Amino acid sequence: STGAEVTPLNVAAHGATGVRPVKRSDRWIKEVKPSLHELMVDMLILLHAAYHVFFEPIFDGTDDAKDYFNQVQVAPPDRWLTGVHWTDLSEDGSHPLGSFVEEKVLGFGVTSNSNIAQRVSHGLVHMFCKRFDAIEGELFDQETDPARMAWIQQRRALGPEQCRLYILKIFTDDVKFVVVSVPRAVRLLRCW
């Protein structure tokens, strides 16, 4: 109404004439996702333990959270940040100023949502591992086989989270697990 030019969002986002696009934001750290290399190194440790110490089979599998972004709610005080203005969405054209849509969950197409979802995933993995490590720790404490006891002692001496006979990685909503032995696989699935 003042006559001042307003840059449309799509023009600003795509860097059309005279508008400099935002390449990256200092507000968001780079997403940390598991790598294939990291998984392979962890699997080598499990393979050694499974085949040379515990003499147990290895099982691996995946899981996928359906509609993951839509399962992660936006905190009510932050919903105003998700507001999008659309042209008139009414069937009868009764909203000439357009409509505002407020997302209550993470939506697709918002750059930061993948980062947020990955952080949620890291939290889920942390909670799972904390719970499963407690279960496994009690069983490790009851071990009587000398070779297994030596392996457990060596792995525990390396520091926290180093004495595990399982791997759990998550790439946003895609879970990869690898686990040694049938009973442990059953425990892992029940805990998951």
C-alpha positions as a Markdown table, in Angstrom:
| # | Residue | x | y | z |
|---|---|---|---|---|
| 1 | Ser | 0.0 | 0.0 | 0.0 |
| 2 | Thr | 3.0 | 2.4 | 0.5 |
| 3 | Gly | 4.3 | 1.8 | -3.0 |
| 4 | Ala | 7.5 | 0.2 | -1.7 |
| 5 | Glu | 8.6 | -2.8 | -3.8 |
| 6 | Val | 8.4 | -6.2 | -1.9 |
| 7 | Thr | 10.6 | -9.0 | -3.1 |
| 8 | Pro | 8.6 | -12.1 | -3.6 |
| 9 | Leu | 9.9 | -15.1 | -1.5 |
| 10 | Asn | 10.6 | -17.3 | -4.6 |
| 11 | Val | 12.6 | -14.5 | -6.2 |
| 12 | Ala | 14.7 | -14.0 | -3.0 |
| 13 | Ala | 15.1 | -17.8 | -2.5 |
| 14 | His | 16.3 | -18.4 | -6.1 |
| 15 | Gly | 18.4 | -15.3 | -6.5 |
| 16 | Ala | 16.7 | -13.6 | -9.4 |
| 17 | Thr | 18.0 | -10.2 | -10.7 |
| 18 | Gly | 19.2 | -7.9 | -8.0 |
| 19 | Val | 18.6 | -10.3 | -5.1 |
| 20 | Arg | 21.4 | -12.2 | -3.5 |
| 21 | Pro | 20.3 | -15.7 | -2.4 |
| 22 | Val | 21.2 | -17.0 | 1.1 |
| 23 | Lys | 23.7 | -19.8 | 0.6 |
| 24 | Arg | 23.8 | -20.9 | 4.2 |
| 25 | Ser | 22.8 | -19.8 | 7.6 |
| 26 | Asp | 25.0 | -19.3 | 10.6 |
| 27 | Arg | 22.0 | -20.1 | 12.7 |
| 28 | Trp | 22.1 | -23.8 | 11.9 |
| 29 | Ile | 25.1 | -26.1 | 12.4 |
| 30 | Lys | 25.7 | -28.6 | 9.7 |
| 31 | Glu | 23.7 | -31.8 | 10.1 |
| 32 | Val | 25.6 | -34.7 | 11.5 |
| 33 | Lys | 24.5 | -37.9 | 9.9 |
| 34 | Pro | 26.1 | -41.3 | 10.2 |
| 35 | Ser | 28.5 | -42.3 | 7.4 |
| 36 | Leu | 29.0 | -45.6 | 5.6 |
| 37 | His | 32.7 | -45.5 | 6.7 |
| 38 | Glu | 31.6 | -45.1 | 10.4 |
| 39 | Leu | 29.2 | -48.0 | 10.0 |
| 40 | Met | 31.8 | -50.2 | 8.4 |
| 41 | Val | 34.4 | -49.6 | 11.2 |
| 42 | Asp | 31.8 | -50.4 | 13.8 |
| 43 | Met | 30.8 | -53.6 | 12.0 |
| 44 | Leu | 34.4 | -54.7 | 11.9 |
| 45 | Ile | 34.6 | -54.6 | 15.7 |
| 46 | Leu | 31.3 | -56.5 | 15.9 |
| 47 | Leu | 32.4 | -59.1 | 13.4 |
| 48 | His | 35.6 | -59.8 | 15.3 |
| 49 | Ala | 33.7 | -60.1 | 18.6 |
| 50 | Ala | 31.0 | -62.3 | 17.1 |
| 51 | Tyr | 33.2 | -64.7 | 15.2 |
| 52 | His | 36.4 | -64.8 | 17.4 |
| 53 | Val | 35.2 | -64.2 | 21.0 |
| 54 | Phe | 31.5 | -64.9 | 21.4 |
| 55 | Phe | 31.1 | -67.4 | 18.5 |
| 56 | Glu | 27.6 | -66.0 | 17.8 |
| 57 | Pro | 25.8 | -65.0 | 14.5 |
| 58 | Ile | 25.3 | -61.4 | 13.5 |
| 59 | Phe | 21.9 | -60.0 | 12.4 |
| 60 | Asp | 21.3 | -56.7 | 10.7 |
| 61 | Gly | 18.2 | -54.9 | 9.7 |
| 62 | Thr | 16.6 | -51.6 | 9.1 |
| 63 | Asp | 13.5 | -49.6 | 10.1 |
| 64 | Asp | 11.9 | -46.6 | 8.6 |
| 65 | Ala | 9.6 | -44.1 | 10.4 |
| 66 | Lys | 6.6 | -43.4 | 8.1 |
| 67 | Asp | 5.9 | -39.7 | 7.6 |
| 68 | Tyr | 8.6 | -38.8 | 10.0 |
| 69 | Phe | 8.5 | -35.0 | 9.6 |
| 70 | Asn | 4.8 | -35.1 | 10.2 |
| 71 | Gln | 5.3 | -36.9 | 13.5 |
| 72 | Val | 7.5 | -34.2 | 14.9 |
| 73 | Gln | 5.4 | -31.4 | 16.4 |
| 74 | Val | 6.4 | -27.7 | 16.4 |
| 75 | Ala | 6.3 | -26.2 | 19.8 |
| 76 | Pro | 3.3 | -23.9 | 20.1 |
| 77 | Pro | 5.4 | -20.8 | 20.9 |
| 78 | Asp | 7.4 | -21.4 | 17.6 |
| 79 | Arg | 4.5 | -22.1 | 15.3 |
| 80 | Trp | 4.4 | -18.5 | 14.2 |
| 81 | Leu | 7.8 | -19.2 | 12.6 |
| 82 | Thr | 6.2 | -21.7 | 10.3 |
| 83 | Gly | 3.6 | -19.4 | 8.9 |
| 84 | Val | 3.3 | -19.3 | 5.1 |
| 85 | His | 1.2 | -16.8 | 3.1 |
| 86 | Trp | -0.7 | -18.2 | 0.2 |
| 87 | Thr | -2.9 | -16.5 | -2.4 |
| 88 | Asp | -6.6 | -17.0 | -1.8 |
| 89 | Leu | -7.3 | -20.6 | -1.0 |
| 90 | Ser | -11.0 | -20.3 | -0.6 |
| 91 | Glu | -13.3 | -21.9 | -3.1 |
| 92 | Asp | -15.4 | -18.8 | -3.6 |
| 93 | Gly | -12.5 | -16.2 | -3.8 |
| 94 | Ser | -13.7 | -14.6 | -0.5 |
| 95 | His | -10.2 | -14.0 | 0.8 |
| 96 | Pro | -8.6 | -11.5 | -1.6 |
| 97 | Leu | -5.7 | -10.9 | 0.8 |
| 98 | Gly | -4.9 | -14.6 | 0.8 |
| 99 | Ser | -4.6 | -17.1 | 3.5 |
| 100 | Phe | -2.0 | -17.9 | 6.2 |
| 101 | Val | -1.1 | -21.5 | 6.9 |
| 102 | Glu | 0.5 | -22.4 | 10.2 |
| 103 | Glu | 2.3 | -25.7 | 10.4 |
| 104 | Lys | 1.8 | -27.7 | 13.6 |
| 105 | Val | 4.4 | -30.3 | 12.5 |
| 106 | Leu | 7.6 | -30.3 | 10.5 |
| 107 | Gly | 6.7 | -29.8 | 6.9 |
| 108 | Phe | 8.5 | -30.8 | 3.8 |
| 109 | Gly | 10.4 | -28.2 | 1.8 |
| 110 | Val | 11.6 | -26.1 | 4.8 |
| 111 | Thr | 15.4 | -26.2 | 4.8 |
| 112 | Ser | 15.9 | -26.4 | 8.6 |
| 113 | Asn | 13.4 | -29.3 | 9.1 |
| 114 | Ser | 15.9 | -32.0 | 8.0 |
| 115 | Asn | 18.4 | -30.6 | 10.6 |
| 116 | Ile | 15.7 | -30.6 | 13.3 |
| 117 | Ala | 14.5 | -34.1 | 12.4 |
| 118 | Gln | 18.1 | -35.4 | 12.6 |
| 119 | Arg | 18.6 | -33.9 | 16.0 |
| 120 | Val | 15.4 | -35.6 | 17.2 |
| 121 | Ser | 16.7 | -38.8 | 15.8 |
| 122 | His | 20.0 | -38.4 | 17.7 |
| 123 | Gly | 18.0 | -38.0 | 20.8 |
| 124 | Leu | 16.0 | -41.1 | 20.2 |
| 125 | Val | 19.2 | -43.1 | 19.5 |
| 126 | His | 20.7 | -41.7 | 22.7 |
| 127 | Met | 17.7 | -42.7 | 24.8 |
| 128 | Phe | 17.6 | -46.2 | 23.2 |
| 129 | Cys | 21.3 | -46.8 | 23.8 |
| 130 | Lys | 21.2 | -45.6 | 27.4 |
| 131 | Arg | 18.3 | -48.1 | 28.1 |
| 132 | Phe | 19.8 | -51.0 | 26.1 |
| 133 | Asp | 23.3 | -50.4 | 27.5 |
| 134 | Ala | 21.9 | -50.8 | 31.0 |
| 135 | Ile | 20.3 | -54.1 | 30.1 |
| 136 | Glu | 23.4 | -55.3 | 28.4 |
| 137 | Gly | 25.7 | -54.1 | 31.2 |
| 138 | Glu | 24.0 | -56.3 | 33.7 |
| 139 | Leu | 24.4 | -59.3 | 31.5 |
| 140 | Phe | 28.1 | -58.5 | 30.8 |
| 141 | Asp | 28.6 | -58.4 | 34.6 |
| 142 | Gln | 27.3 | -61.9 | 34.8 |
| 143 | Glu | 29.6 | -63.3 | 32.2 |
| 144 | Thr | 31.9 | -66.2 | 33.3 |
| 145 | Asp | 33.7 | -67.2 | 30.1 |
| 146 | Pro | 37.4 | -66.0 | 30.5 |
| 147 | Ala | 37.7 | -64.9 | 26.8 |
| 148 | Arg | 34.4 | -63.0 | 26.9 |
| 149 | Met | 35.3 | -61.4 | 30.2 |
| 150 | Ala | 38.6 | -60.3 | 28.8 |
| 151 | Trp | 36.9 | -58.7 | 25.8 |
| 152 | Ile | 34.4 | -57.0 | 28.0 |
| 153 | Gln | 37.1 | -55.6 | 30.3 |
| 154 | Gln | 39.2 | -54.4 | 27.3 |
| 155 | Arg | 36.2 | -52.7 | 25.6 |
| 156 | Arg | 35.1 | -51.0 | 28.9 |
| 157 | Ala | 38.6 | -49.7 | 29.4 |
| 158 | Leu | 38.3 | -47.8 | 26.1 |
| 159 | Gly | 35.6 | -45.6 | 27.6 |
| 160 | Pro | 31.9 | -45.1 | 27.6 |
| 161 | Glu | 29.9 | -46.6 | 24.8 |
| 162 | Gln | 32.7 | -48.9 | 23.7 |
| 163 | Cys | 31.5 | -52.1 | 25.1 |
| 164 | Arg | 28.6 | -52.9 | 22.8 |
| 165 | Leu | 27.6 | -55.9 | 20.8 |
| 166 | Tyr | 25.2 | -53.9 | 18.7 |
| 167 | Ile | 25.2 | -50.9 | 16.4 |
| 168 | Leu | 22.3 | -48.5 | 16.0 |
| 169 | Lys | 22.6 | -45.6 | 13.5 |
| 170 | Ile | 19.9 | -43.4 | 12.2 |
| 171 | Phe | 19.9 | -41.3 | 9.0 |
| 172 | Thr | 17.0 | -38.9 | 9.7 |
| 173 | Asp | 14.2 | -41.5 | 9.8 |
| 174 | Asp | 16.1 | -44.6 | 8.4 |
| 175 | Val | 17.4 | -46.8 | 11.2 |
| 176 | Lys | 20.2 | -49.4 | 10.7 |
| 177 | Phe | 20.9 | -51.9 | 13.4 |
| 178 | Val | 23.5 | -54.7 | 13.6 |
| 179 | Val | 23.5 | -57.1 | 16.6 |
| 180 | Val | 25.4 | -60.1 | 17.8 |
| 181 | Ser | 23.4 | -63.3 | 18.9 |
| 182 | Val | 19.8 | -64.3 | 18.7 |
| 183 | Pro | 18.9 | -63.4 | 22.3 |
| 184 | Arg | 20.5 | -60.0 | 22.0 |
| 185 | Ala | 18.6 | -59.4 | 18.7 |
| 186 | Val | 15.4 | -60.2 | 20.4 |
| 187 | Arg | 16.3 | -57.9 | 23.3 |
| 188 | Leu | 17.2 | -55.1 | 20.9 |
| 189 | Leu | 13.9 | -55.4 | 19.0 |
| 190 | Arg | 11.9 | -55.4 | 22.2 |
| 191 | Cys | 13.8 | -52.4 | 23.5 |
| 192 | Trp | 13.4 | -50.6 | 20.1 |
